[in-house]
Amino acid sequence: ADEARIALDNLTDRGAGLFHPTLRLGVAGLSRAGKTVFITSLVHNLLHGGRLPMLEAQNSGRISRTYLEEQPDDAVPRFQYEEHIRAVLEDRVWPQSTRAISELRLTIEYESASGWSRLFSPGRLSLDIVDYPGEWLLDLPLLDKDFATFSRESLERARLPARASMAAAYLAVADAVPLDDPADEATSLRLSQAFADYLRACRQDKTALSTLPPGRFLMPGDLEGSPALTFAPLPVEPGRVYPKGSFAAVHARRYEAYKTVVVKPFFRDHFARLDRQILLVDALQAINAGPDAVADLEMALSDILECFRPGRASWLGSLLTRRIDRILVGATKADHLHRESHPKLEAIVRRLVDKAIERARFSGAATEIVAMAAIRATREGTVPDGGRTLPVIVGTPMVGETIGGERFDGETETAVFPGDLPADVSRLLRGGPALDPVTFVRFRPPRVERTEDGIKLSLPHVRLDRALQFLIGDRLT
Ligand code: GDP
């Protein structure tokens, strides 16, 4: 039934595409990686003729008109572009982050680069941007795992030194549950909440650990509180049959329901229909949190990228008739570093996703890595330091940020020496006392002045244009 459904969806998509070419672009990344900011800036820069020199169609003046249109999928929430851009431009605050899936259609009219095609009609491309939490992708491996396996792996992980203290409350409840006794809802709820609390604690800024299925426990979307989410891994014995209605049996059944009603529909209805994908990665946050977080990010990224090259024999592999042919990995928030460090940031992210990308390339998807900032909140400068000049970044730290003991009020600009990244990536994984943390200050979005005619200038960015050229450039020729 899944195969039939996806075949029909593809046929409908393609049929519509004959008259009206479309490109479905997936925007994914773990929470706070920068998905909302990326889409907001992309749309604003395209709608308002932003400075995008590397986007060839824009640079050569061939884009004649860009506008938002009604999206094709009625059941998916619309990406709240207007609200987000108002927050950035009017209030200079960052928009509300991604909580669930959303979609936006941006249509671009362009003149074809070749004179022959120009004779016909102007080209038109509808870009369907699909924003979804990267956490949801971590659920794919669950499809091949039964409850006992999922439980064993989750419990092993929860007992790792880096996690044990955060998992203590959950482990205490899980270990005390009488697995054969009839399940009661209050205990089940307490279990699943303790488990979700532990998963969330791992995601705090200081620890920044990331490999944590089930994805909806972190990003429930509209499923908050539903039975499919009211379970937790339990210390069950593999192969043993537990009494009907017991804790072990009820939680195993809900875990299966989670896979059927939550995980499969997402992959079937949304993921399998994507043409291109950008995966946003906030490596700086992990680097700052230390080697555990970096190792963890590496694991999460290879799990995520695994989704793009599922084996033909797997459930998803059989659905992916329309293969994603380009994947861009965006190392976000590069505006926190001086330009001199950008190649190192790219090298670090390349190293983190290396093996996974190797495999994706093998399966036919072109992949690229770019250090970028969808909205550049800083500008670069230098300050004299003895006989030398030091590269610095200048921006307005968010209210409450402190640098060297000074607390900022959200209105004052300051120059920050961001520090440098190690050239040797393996040091980030090994750690060690000699590793200086990068100074990581959260800045407010930049001030974008109004021009005389009242139209806003375009949002500054770092290499958004390079990202766009890779993702859509070839479809605008
Ligand atoms: P999401 O959870 O992936 O949707 O993440 P957001 O797009 O909401 O970004 C999370 C936070 O990261 C924002 O609130 C900003 O503080 C920061 N951020 C994201 N993108 C950028 C960027 O390009 N530059 C800077 N300076 N900060 C960014």
Residues whose N, C-alpha, C, O or C-beta is under 5 A from the ligand:
A	BS01	GDP	L30 S31 R32 A33 G34 K35 T36 V37 F38 W94 P95 Q96 S97 T98 K333 D335 A373 A374 I375 A377
